[in-house]
Amino acid sequence: MKASEKQRDQKLEEYVSQEAWIIEGVYRAWIEPSLSAADKIVVLKPPLSLQETRIWKRYEDRASGTDKSGKRETLEDIRNLLEWNTKYNLEKLPHFIKNCEYKDKFITVTNNLDII
């Protein structure tokens, strides 16, 4: 069952009040408290082609049963995800990066070597 907005916000506040934490997500509207409380914000920007390859691989693994999550996606689901992912990478993420007031906390990672 999905948590209410109030429960979700309380849980987020509980997490960011801890000494150490990691939060993943693209839902900026409600993760704002984590952005302001963060010491660093890691922005993942792998190539779009790599992301698309991984989306297809996950679909193939789920369709063949190699992925044991039990989740199933239709080709329509994948088409929608690929569209969303493209829009996110070409519009939403650049907009976030350009307009975020916490740019001084950013660490941008485009490949494995950036992590090292």
C-alpha positions as CSV (number, residue, x, y, z in Angstrom):
1,M,0.0,0.0,0.0
2,K,1.3,3.4,-0.9
3,A,2.0,5.8,2.0
4,S,0.1,9.0,2.3
5,E,2.0,12.3,1.5
6,K,2.1,13.1,5.2
7,Q,3.6,9.6,6.1
8,R,6.0,9.9,3.2
9,D,7.1,13.4,4.3
10,Q,7.5,12.3,7.9
11,K,9.6,9.3,6.8
12,L,11.8,11.6,4.7
13,E,12.3,14.0,7.6
14,E,13.2,11.1,9.8
15,Y,15.9,9.9,7.3
16,V,17.5,13.3,6.7
17,S,17.7,14.0,10.4
18,Q,20.1,11.0,10.8
19,E,23.9,11.6,10.7
20,A,24.4,9.6,7.5
21,W,22.0,8.7,4.7
22,I,21.6,8.2,1.0
23,I,18.4,8.9,-0.9
24,E,17.8,8.1,-4.6
25,G,15.1,9.7,-6.7
26,V,14.0,12.1,-9.4
27,Y,10.9,13.4,-7.6
28,R,12.2,16.8,-6.7
29,A,8.9,18.2,-5.6
30,W,8.9,16.1,-2.4
31,I,12.6,15.4,-1.8
32,E,13.5,19.1,-1.3
33,P,14.3,18.6,2.4
34,S,16.9,16.0,1.4
35,L,18.5,18.4,-1.1
36,S,18.9,21.2,1.5
37,A,20.2,18.8,4.2
38,A,22.6,16.9,1.9
39,D,26.4,17.4,2.1
40,K,26.7,16.3,-1.5
41,I,24.3,15.6,-4.4
42,V,25.4,13.0,-6.9
43,V,24.0,13.7,-10.3
44,L,24.1,10.5,-12.4
45,K,24.4,11.3,-16.2
46,P,25.4,8.1,-18.0
47,P,24.9,8.3,-21.8
48,L,21.3,8.0,-22.9
49,S,22.2,5.1,-25.2
50,L,23.6,3.1,-22.2
51,Q,20.4,3.8,-20.2
52,E,18.3,2.6,-23.1
53,T,20.4,-0.6,-23.5
54,R,19.9,-1.3,-19.8
55,I,16.1,-0.7,-20.0
56,W,15.9,-3.2,-22.9
57,K,18.1,-5.7,-21.0
58,R,15.9,-5.5,-17.9
59,Y,12.8,-6.1,-20.1
60,E,14.5,-9.1,-21.8
61,D,15.5,-10.5,-18.4
62,R,12.0,-10.1,-17.1
63,A,10.4,-11.5,-20.2
64,S,12.7,-14.6,-20.2
65,G,12.3,-15.2,-16.5
66,T,16.0,-14.7,-15.7
67,D,15.0,-11.7,-13.5
68,K,13.4,-13.3,-10.5
69,S,11.6,-10.1,-9.4
70,G,8.4,-11.4,-10.8
71,K,7.7,-8.0,-12.5
72,R,6.5,-8.1,-16.0
73,E,6.4,-5.2,-18.5
74,T,4.7,-5.0,-21.9
75,L,6.3,-3.5,-24.9
76,E,4.0,-0.5,-24.4
77,D,5.4,-0.1,-20.9
78,I,8.9,-0.1,-22.3
79,R,7.9,2.4,-25.0
80,N,6.5,4.7,-22.3
81,L,9.6,4.3,-20.1
82,L,11.9,5.0,-23.0
83,E,9.9,8.2,-23.8
84,W,9.9,9.3,-20.2
85,N,13.6,8.6,-19.9
86,T,14.5,10.6,-23.0
87,K,12.4,13.5,-21.8
88,Y,14.0,13.3,-18.3
89,N,17.5,13.3,-19.7
90,L,17.0,16.0,-22.4
91,E,14.7,18.4,-20.5
92,K,14.0,17.7,-16.9
93,L,17.5,16.9,-15.7
94,P,19.2,19.8,-17.5
95,H,16.4,22.1,-16.1
96,F,17.1,20.8,-12.6
97,I,20.9,21.2,-12.9
98,K,20.5,24.8,-14.3
99,N,18.0,26.0,-11.7
100,C,19.0,24.1,-8.6
101,E,20.0,26.3,-5.7
102,Y,22.3,23.6,-4.4
103,K,24.7,23.5,-7.4
104,D,27.7,23.9,-5.1
105,K,26.9,20.4,-3.7
106,F,26.8,18.6,-7.1
107,I,29.1,15.8,-8.0
108,T,28.4,14.8,-11.6
109,V,29.0,11.2,-12.6
110,T,28.9,10.3,-16.3
111,N,30.9,7.0,-16.2
112,N,32.6,4.6,-13.8
113,L,35.9,6.6,-13.9
114,D,34.2,9.7,-12.5
115,I,33.5,7.7,-9.3
116,I,37.2,6.8,-8.9
